[in-house]
Amino acid sequence: MTDYFQEVDRERMLAEYPIGQAFLDGPAKLSPDELHGLQNRRFLAVVARAWQVPFYRRRWRAAGLEPGDIRGLRDIGRIPPYSKSDLMASVEAYPPWGDYHGVDLGAGALRPSLVFHTTSGTTGTPQPLFYGAWDRELQNLMLARAYRLQGMRDDDVVHSVYGFGTVNGGHYIRETIVHFTKCLLLTAGTGLETRSEQQVELMRHFGATVLVGFVDYIKRLAEVARERGLVPGRDIPLRMISGHIGKENREAIRAMWGGANIFDWYGVGDTGTICAEGPARDGHYVFEDAHYLEILSPETGQPVPEGEPGNMCVTVLFKTGVYPIVRFNTNDVSAFLPRDAGDPIRFRRVLGFQGRSDNMVKLRGINVYPTAIGGILSEHAAAAGEYICRVERHGAREEMAVVVEIRADQPRDAAVQGALRELLRRKLGVEVAVELVGVGETASLTQIEQRQKPIRLIDRRE
């Protein structure tokens, strides 16, 4: 009988997937041929494990594949991608867990150690997530790699606003910090778990130097700190913010938090951290020793040319345990950046999260991503930072309205409304309506205090 930490084999893990300076001196310097050889070996191990899982056997055989047909990454295009809708169909057909987890949950002491969480349910019913010890700790390690690359130090006090409960987020960050750094961690969670007013007081009292979480709530905390008369940089010694920033205005957020350095990273609950910004903040490095990332057309499912946007489709090269992941279409949009021959990190870079293709609104032929609206609104001084989009169908035409919270010291008049409407038209390339409301008036719709990822779209199309 073994236990969780015996199954991890931490020494082997850190040797094969190093972090900190060992990462920069090791995998980050691999030549393209060396990296491809490493990826190919790990890919074949994951494919072999996937054939043992009913979900993959069923899908792959329906696509005409048999074991042995996939002989390397050159054949990856023969494997059908899948998305969350396929996983939820599996759950519906094989309740309550689905059949994409390759373990016998009734095996008791004979089964491997398991960690169970769910997704946040932002786009529907929460999805079950199982992790074996090796897979789980490697996901934690990858996030620690990102944090170290961005400048997190062992003497930092880290304030985390990721939620707990069955959702993965808060537990993932806690395990990363505790298992792979010596930082002190304040596990505040969302505003539902620890009131926002209490959170900023905790940050002041304990001297938080790093803030991690989703950008929407990070901005909300800055507003609360200001309301309470706290001055970031003086009362809260924050020097670093790392989270899910997307297309938000970095300089505006830096100003809110007294000049703290801001870094973005990207991952989903199934895969863990896939890519992250480094010190230069010039795109996200894909951790290619651990992931094989493709950018696929949402329409055709085929790879798009470099530089064009598409869905991030990921194969996790270390998941040979409970839940192997081969060609998971996240429906999150990004694009590959050109290679930089002078970059000491030789991994490919992507733009990072640009929006969700399955939460996209097409207006007069223009793709509009509601999650990207916040970054545009932040360019206007009157916008308080919170908003929600509402889309309706009027006959054959779809229309979208953006409900924008306006700062208390700014007028809610036709001039501000017109300026915001023109700003959105210029940035989006299409006309949308704008409605102005006071601070806090969208909170019941976005659920900003309760959710890790606030609701940004109300879809009233029938």
PLY file of the C-alpha trace (Angstrom):
ply
format ascii 1.0
element vertex 462
property float x
property float y
property float z
element edge 461
property int vertex1
property int vertex2
end_header
0.00 0.00 0.00
1.30 3.45 -0.89
0.18 6.93 0.06
-0.11 10.20 -1.82
3.39 11.52 -1.22
5.07 8.19 -1.99
3.23 8.16 -5.32
4.48 11.68 -6.10
8.24 10.85 -6.24
9.17 14.50 -5.74
12.89 14.02 -6.51
12.13 12.54 -9.92
9.49 15.21 -10.58
11.86 18.12 -9.96
14.56 16.44 -12.04
12.25 15.96 -15.04
10.32 19.23 -14.68
12.62 21.75 -12.92
11.62 25.18 -11.67
13.49 28.39 -10.91
17.06 28.65 -12.17
17.12 24.92 -12.93
14.30 25.49 -15.43
16.15 28.38 -17.08
19.34 26.31 -17.29
17.53 23.17 -18.46
14.28 22.80 -20.45
14.17 26.48 -21.39
17.41 26.05 -23.38
16.44 22.94 -25.35
16.94 23.15 -29.09
13.86 22.58 -31.28
15.02 19.05 -32.12
15.75 18.19 -28.47
12.40 19.57 -27.38
10.52 17.70 -30.12
12.19 14.44 -29.12
11.22 14.97 -25.47
7.65 15.91 -26.39
7.31 12.93 -28.69
8.38 10.42 -26.01
6.03 11.91 -23.45
3.19 12.16 -25.97
3.37 8.45 -26.80
3.22 7.56 -23.10
0.07 9.68 -22.68
-1.54 8.13 -25.79
-0.81 4.63 -24.48
-2.53 5.51 -21.20
-5.48 7.13 -23.00
-6.20 3.88 -24.86
-6.92 2.32 -21.44
-9.66 4.91 -20.71
-13.21 4.17 -22.00
-13.85 7.78 -23.07
-10.88 7.78 -25.46
-11.35 4.22 -26.71
-14.93 5.00 -27.67
-14.10 8.29 -29.44
-10.92 7.12 -31.14
-12.42 3.91 -32.49
-15.38 5.89 -33.81
-12.79 7.97 -35.71
-11.32 4.79 -37.22
-8.24 4.57 -34.97
-6.74 1.46 -33.40
-3.86 1.10 -30.91
-0.58 1.55 -32.77
-2.00 3.95 -35.35
-0.59 6.99 -33.54
3.19 6.70 -33.80
4.21 10.20 -32.81
3.27 13.85 -32.79
3.25 13.80 -36.58
-0.02 11.83 -36.29
-1.73 14.05 -33.73
-4.05 15.52 -36.38
-5.70 12.10 -36.74
-6.95 12.25 -33.15
-10.33 13.98 -32.78
-10.24 16.95 -30.39
-12.80 17.10 -27.60
-14.22 19.90 -25.46
-16.09 20.38 -22.22
-19.38 19.55 -23.93
-18.01 16.05 -24.66
-16.94 15.65 -21.03
-20.36 16.71 -19.78
-22.00 14.29 -22.23
-19.81 11.60 -20.66
-21.05 12.61 -17.21
-24.65 12.45 -18.38
-24.16 9.01 -19.94
-22.11 7.63 -17.03
-23.22 9.57 -13.94
-22.02 11.01 -11.71
-18.30 10.96 -12.67
-18.22 10.26 -16.42
-15.90 7.70 -17.99
-12.93 9.95 -18.81
-11.24 9.14 -15.50
-9.25 5.97 -15.91
-9.67 4.55 -12.40
-12.09 2.21 -10.67
-13.63 4.47 -8.03
-14.99 1.41 -6.25
-11.57 -0.18 -5.80
-11.04 1.42 -2.38
-7.55 0.79 -0.99
-6.43 -0.77 -4.28
-6.92 2.41 -6.29
-4.30 5.18 -6.45
-4.55 8.29 -4.29
-7.09 10.71 -5.72
-7.83 14.42 -5.42
-11.37 15.44 -6.38
-12.53 18.92 -7.36
-14.92 20.48 -9.86
-14.75 23.33 -12.33
-16.37 26.63 -11.35
-19.45 26.05 -13.50
-19.02 29.42 -15.21
-20.32 28.04 -18.52
-22.78 25.50 -17.09
-22.95 22.57 -14.69
-19.68 22.04 -12.76
-17.51 19.32 -14.25
-15.95 16.60 -12.05
-12.15 16.68 -11.95
-9.97 13.87 -10.62
-6.20 14.02 -10.18
-3.71 11.34 -9.24
-0.83 12.29 -6.97
1.75 12.64 -9.78
-0.60 14.64 -12.03
-1.77 16.89 -9.22
1.66 17.76 -7.90
3.01 18.37 -11.38
0.19 20.84 -11.99
1.19 22.53 -8.73
4.82 22.54 -9.84
3.96 24.18 -13.17
2.24 27.06 -11.42
5.23 27.40 -9.08
7.44 27.55 -12.18
5.31 30.43 -13.47
5.39 32.26 -10.13
9.18 31.87 -9.84
9.65 33.05 -13.42
7.61 36.15 -12.60
9.66 36.97 -9.51
7.93 35.39 -6.50
10.41 35.00 -3.60
10.43 32.83 -0.51
10.11 35.90 1.73
6.85 37.02 0.07
3.49 37.22 1.84
0.98 36.01 -0.76
-2.68 37.04 -0.56
-4.86 34.66 -2.62
-8.42 35.50 -3.66
-9.12 32.20 -5.43
-12.26 30.46 -4.16
-12.53 27.24 -2.20
-15.37 24.74 -1.79
-15.33 21.93 -4.36
-13.91 24.30 -6.98
-10.25 23.66 -7.80
-8.84 27.21 -7.75
-8.12 28.05 -4.11
-6.82 24.57 -3.29
-4.55 24.59 -6.35
-2.91 27.86 -5.33
-2.57 26.79 -1.69
-0.86 23.53 -2.64
1.45 25.32 -5.08
2.61 27.90 -2.53
2.94 25.46 0.37
4.55 22.59 -1.55
6.94 24.50 -3.82
7.78 27.80 -2.08
8.44 29.04 1.45
6.10 32.02 1.12
3.51 32.84 3.76
0.03 32.42 2.29
-3.15 34.30 3.21
-5.98 32.08 1.89
-8.66 34.76 1.82
-10.75 33.31 -1.01
-13.56 35.23 -2.67
-15.55 38.10 -1.18
-18.18 35.54 -0.18
-15.63 33.66 1.95
-13.85 36.70 3.41
-15.54 40.09 3.10
-13.70 42.49 0.81
-13.32 45.04 3.62
-11.72 42.39 5.81
-9.45 41.26 2.97
-7.79 44.65 2.50
-7.33 44.95 6.27
-5.65 41.53 6.30
-3.36 42.66 3.48
-2.42 45.76 5.45
-2.00 43.98 8.79
0.17 41.13 7.47
2.03 43.18 4.87
0.95 41.37 1.70
3.60 41.68 -1.02
1.97 39.49 -3.69
-1.69 39.33 -4.75
-2.95 36.39 -6.84
-6.38 35.90 -8.38
-8.76 36.90 -11.16
-8.45 40.47 -12.41
-12.07 41.44 -11.79
-11.83 40.88 -8.05
-8.29 42.27 -7.91
-9.71 45.55 -9.22
-12.62 45.33 -6.80
-10.22 45.02 -3.84
-8.35 48.11 -5.01
-11.61 50.05 -4.94
-12.40 48.78 -1.43
-8.90 49.69 -0.21
-9.38 53.21 -1.54
-12.81 53.48 0.08
-11.24 52.58 3.43
-8.49 55.15 3.04
-5.71 52.60 2.49
-2.93 53.60 0.12
-1.26 50.71 -1.76
2.51 51.08 -1.59
2.26 52.84 1.75
-0.30 50.84 3.76
-0.12 47.65 1.67
3.43 46.90 0.40
2.26 45.05 -2.71
5.01 44.60 -5.31
3.59 41.85 -7.55
0.21 40.77 -8.92
-0.11 37.45 -10.75
-3.36 36.13 -12.10
-5.71 36.13 -15.02
-5.39 39.61 -16.48
-6.32 39.05 -20.12
-6.71 42.24 -22.16
-7.21 44.54 -19.17
-5.35 47.85 -18.98
-2.18 46.97 -17.06
-1.18 50.55 -16.30
-4.57 51.31 -14.79
-4.30 48.29 -12.49
-0.70 49.16 -11.60
-1.85 52.63 -10.61
-4.63 51.15 -8.45
-2.06 49.09 -6.54
0.76 51.58 -6.14
2.89 50.46 -9.08
2.94 46.70 -8.42
4.32 44.59 -11.28
1.53 42.69 -13.04
1.85 39.24 -14.64
-0.60 37.01 -16.46
-0.77 33.23 -16.74
-3.21 30.83 -18.34
-4.54 27.38 -17.58
-7.78 25.50 -16.92
-8.80 23.08 -14.19
-8.25 19.99 -16.36
-4.72 20.90 -17.43
-3.21 23.21 -14.83
-0.90 26.03 -15.91
-0.16 25.87 -19.63
1.64 29.16 -20.23
2.76 32.26 -18.36
4.37 35.63 -18.84
8.00 36.07 -17.88
9.85 39.17 -16.65
9.61 40.93 -20.05
5.83 40.39 -20.23
6.12 39.95 -23.98
3.67 37.10 -24.52
3.15 33.88 -22.57
5.76 31.15 -22.66
4.13 27.79 -23.31
5.68 25.22 -20.97
6.36 22.96 -23.91
8.17 20.27 -21.97
4.85 19.63 -20.22
2.25 20.62 -22.84
1.80 20.35 -26.58
-0.32 23.32 -27.63
-2.16 23.77 -30.92
-4.20 26.77 -32.10
-7.21 25.52 -34.04
-9.86 27.25 -36.10
-13.20 27.31 -34.22
-14.96 26.66 -37.53
-12.85 23.90 -39.10
-10.90 22.42 -36.18
-7.72 22.69 -38.26
-4.51 24.51 -37.18
-4.48 28.20 -38.11
-1.44 30.04 -39.54
0.94 31.57 -37.00
-0.36 34.86 -35.69
-4.02 34.13 -36.43
-6.42 33.65 -33.51
-7.99 30.32 -32.73
-8.91 27.92 -29.96
-6.17 26.66 -27.67
-6.12 22.86 -27.91
-3.79 21.19 -25.43
-2.26 17.78 -24.86
-0.80 17.42 -21.37
2.46 15.47 -21.67
2.74 14.44 -18.01
-0.79 13.12 -17.43
-0.26 9.39 -17.60
-2.31 8.65 -14.48
-5.95 9.18 -13.61
-7.10 11.57 -16.35
-4.94 11.73 -19.48
-5.59 14.74 -21.68
-5.10 14.42 -25.45
-6.27 17.28 -27.69
-8.55 19.09 -25.24
-10.13 22.06 -27.04
-10.47 24.70 -24.33
-12.53 27.05 -26.56
-10.28 29.82 -25.18
-8.90 32.02 -27.94
-5.24 32.94 -28.40
-2.57 33.09 -31.13
1.06 32.08 -31.50
3.62 34.88 -31.54
6.67 34.91 -33.86
9.75 33.24 -32.48
12.40 35.52 -30.97
15.86 34.19 -31.81
17.43 36.30 -29.05
15.15 35.10 -26.25
17.03 32.95 -23.70
13.81 30.94 -23.17
13.36 28.96 -26.36
9.76 27.87 -25.79
7.05 29.24 -28.07
4.94 32.17 -26.92
1.25 32.95 -27.27
-0.78 36.11 -26.73
-2.53 34.66 -23.70
-6.28 34.54 -23.18
-8.19 36.72 -25.66
-11.77 35.51 -25.06
-13.95 32.42 -25.37
-15.13 31.28 -28.78
-18.18 29.61 -27.19
-19.10 32.87 -25.40
-18.61 35.03 -28.45
-21.27 37.31 -29.90
-21.25 37.88 -33.66
-22.56 41.34 -34.48
-22.83 42.29 -38.17
-20.00 39.90 -39.00
-17.72 41.06 -36.16
-16.66 38.71 -33.36
-17.16 40.35 -29.96
-15.82 38.73 -26.76
-17.66 40.02 -23.66
-14.72 39.12 -21.40
-12.54 41.56 -23.35
-14.83 44.56 -22.88
-13.34 45.47 -19.50
-9.95 46.28 -20.96
-11.56 48.71 -23.39
-13.70 50.44 -20.78
-10.66 50.99 -18.55
-9.40 53.53 -21.10
-12.14 55.98 -20.03
-11.74 57.78 -16.70
-15.46 57.65 -15.88
-15.71 53.83 -15.99
-15.51 52.26 -12.53
-14.33 48.88 -13.88
-17.50 46.79 -13.59
-19.87 46.01 -16.45
-22.11 43.37 -17.95
-23.17 42.74 -21.56
-26.68 41.90 -22.66
-27.41 40.45 -26.08
-30.88 40.21 -27.66
-32.25 39.32 -31.07
-34.42 41.90 -32.78
-35.87 40.16 -35.81
-32.96 38.87 -37.87
-30.52 41.26 -36.21
-28.61 40.72 -32.96
-27.93 43.70 -30.71
-25.72 44.06 -27.67
-25.87 46.57 -24.84
-23.03 47.13 -22.37
-24.16 48.18 -18.89
-21.27 50.20 -17.43
-20.74 51.25 -13.82
-19.67 54.92 -13.57
-17.52 56.33 -10.78
-19.36 58.31 -8.11
-17.35 61.47 -8.90
-18.19 61.30 -12.61
-21.41 62.42 -14.34
-23.82 59.87 -15.77
-24.85 62.02 -18.70
-25.20 61.85 -22.47
-21.64 63.07 -23.02
-20.10 60.17 -21.04
-22.52 57.70 -22.62
-21.63 58.92 -26.11
-17.91 58.83 -25.41
-18.10 55.24 -24.16
-20.23 54.20 -27.12
-17.69 55.71 -29.52
-14.78 54.08 -27.66
-16.41 50.66 -27.95
-17.32 51.21 -31.60
-13.74 52.16 -32.44
-12.17 49.24 -30.54
-14.71 46.54 -31.43
-15.39 47.64 -34.99
-19.16 47.52 -34.47
-21.81 49.68 -32.79
-23.15 48.60 -29.39
-25.54 50.35 -27.01
-24.27 51.71 -23.68
-26.25 52.03 -20.44
-24.80 53.88 -17.44
-25.37 52.79 -13.83
-23.85 53.61 -10.45
-21.07 51.75 -8.66
-22.25 48.37 -7.40
-25.40 48.23 -9.52
-24.21 45.34 -11.72
-23.00 43.23 -8.77
-26.19 41.17 -8.48
-25.87 40.24 -12.17
-22.11 39.64 -12.37
-21.96 38.06 -8.89
-18.52 39.66 -8.52
-18.39 39.01 -4.76
-19.43 35.35 -5.02
-17.74 33.99 -8.14
-14.12 33.56 -9.17
-15.11 34.47 -12.73
-17.90 37.06 -12.82
-20.72 36.69 -15.31
-20.11 39.05 -18.23
-22.88 38.09 -20.65
-26.65 37.85 -20.30
-27.90 36.09 -23.41
-31.57 36.86 -24.12
-31.62 35.43 -27.61
-34.31 32.81 -28.14
0 1
1 2
2 3
3 4
4 5
5 6
6 7
7 8
8 9
9 10
10 11
11 12
12 13
13 14
14 15
15 16
16 17
17 18
18 19
19 20
20 21
21 22
22 23
23 24
24 25
25 26
26 27
27 28
28 29
29 30
30 31
31 32
32 33
33 34
34 35
35 36
36 37
37 38
38 39
39 40
40 41
41 42
42 43
43 44
44 45
45 46
46 47
47 48
48 49
49 50
50 51
51 52
52 53
53 54
54 55
55 56
56 57
57 58
58 59
59 60
60 61
61 62
62 63
63 64
64 65
65 66
66 67
67 68
68 69
69 70
70 71
71 72
72 73
73 74
74 75
75 76
76 77
77 78
78 79
79 80
80 81
81 82
82 83
83 84
84 85
85 86
86 87
87 88
88 89
89 90
90 91
91 92
92 93
93 94
94 95
95 96
96 97
97 98
98 99
99 100
100 101
101 102
102 103
103 104
104 105
105 106
106 107
107 108
108 109
109 110
110 111
111 112
112 113
113 114
114 115
115 116
116 117
117 118
118 119
119 120
120 121
121 122
122 123
123 124
124 125
125 126
126 127
127 128
128 129
129 130
130 131
131 132
132 133
133 134
134 135
135 136
136 137
137 138
138 139
139 140
140 141
141 142
142 143
143 144
144 145
145 146
146 147
147 148
148 149
149 150
150 151
151 152
152 153
153 154
154 155
155 156
156 157
157 158
158 159
159 160
160 161
161 162
162 163
163 164
164 165
165 166
166 167
167 168
168 169
169 170
170 171
171 172
172 173
173 174
174 175
175 176
176 177
177 178
178 179
179 180
180 181
181 182
182 183
183 184
184 185
185 186
186 187
187 188
188 189
189 190
190 191
191 192
192 193
193 194
194 195
195 196
196 197
197 198
198 199
199 200
200 201
201 202
202 203
203 204
204 205
205 206
206 207
207 208
208 209
209 210
210 211
211 212
212 213
213 214
214 215
215 216
216 217
217 218
218 219
219 220
220 221
221 222
222 223
223 224
224 225
225 226
226 227
227 228
228 229
229 230
230 231
231 232
232 233
233 234
234 235
235 236
236 237
237 238
238 239
239 240
240 241
241 242
242 243
243 244
244 245
245 246
246 247
247 248
248 249
249 250
250 251
251 252
252 253
253 254
254 255
255 256
256 257
257 258
258 259
259 260
260 261
261 262
262 263
263 264
264 265
265 266
266 267
267 268
268 269
269 270
270 271
271 272
272 273
273 274
274 275
275 276
276 277
277 278
278 279
279 280
280 281
281 282
282 283
283 284
284 285
285 286
286 287
287 288
288 289
289 290
290 291
291 292
292 293
293 294
294 295
295 296
296 297
297 298
298 299
299 300
300 301
301 302
302 303
303 304
304 305
305 306
306 307
307 308
308 309
309 310
310 311
311 312
312 313
313 314
314 315
315 316
316 317
317 318
318 319
319 320
320 321
321 322
322 323
323 324
324 325
325 326
326 327
327 328
328 329
329 330
330 331
331 332
332 333
333 334
334 335
335 336
336 337
337 338
338 339
339 340
340 341
341 342
342 343
343 344
344 345
345 346
346 347
347 348
348 349
349 350
350 351
351 352
352 353
353 354
354 355
355 356
356 357
357 358
358 359
359 360
360 361
361 362
362 363
363 364
364 365
365 366
366 367
367 368
368 369
369 370
370 371
371 372
372 373
373 374
374 375
375 376
376 377
377 378
378 379
379 380
380 381
381 382
382 383
383 384
384 385
385 386
386 387
387 388
388 389
389 390
390 391
391 392
392 393
393 394
394 395
395 396
396 397
397 398
398 399
399 400
400 401
401 402
402 403
403 404
404 405
405 406
406 407
407 408
408 409
409 410
410 411
411 412
412 413
413 414
414 415
415 416
416 417
417 418
418 419
419 420
420 421
421 422
422 423
423 424
424 425
425 426
426 427
427 428
428 429
429 430
430 431
431 432
432 433
433 434
434 435
435 436
436 437
437 438
438 439
439 440
440 441
441 442
442 443
443 444
444 445
445 446
446 447
447 448
448 449
449 450
450 451
451 452
452 453
453 454
454 455
455 456
456 457
457 458
458 459
459 460
460 461
